[in-house]
């Protein structure tokens, strides 16, 4: 039994965050990693980031393309697909429902404390 849960964790939450970032613009791994923290307050280690990106590509929610870079080695640029946009919309719809449930618990708790 868990005695204390200091942080609510939603499994694979960083995946819809990645899709959100790719919706804004195609991007490469390092840039995605920086922007996850900046725009989504989501931190993920590099190994899990690339596993997640590969899972999104395999499932057809994103594509990847190798492009030359004038700043260094070639980069793999990821882009959201139409299927990824629908998947992200589903995540957002479900997160809105969860937000209502969580907010209700917080409000009810605050009323009795």
HELIX and SHEET records of a PDB file:
HELIX    1   1 UNK A   13  UNK A   24  1                                  12    
HELIX    2   2 UNK A   29  UNK A   40  1                                  12    
HELIX    3   3 UNK A   46  UNK A   58  1                                  13    
HELIX    4   4 UNK A   82  UNK A  112  1                                  31    
SHEET    1   A 3 UNK A  27  UNK A  28  0                                        
SHEET    2   A 3 UNK A  72  UNK A  80 -1                                        
SHEET    3   A 3 UNK A  62  UNK A  69 -1                                        
END                                                                             
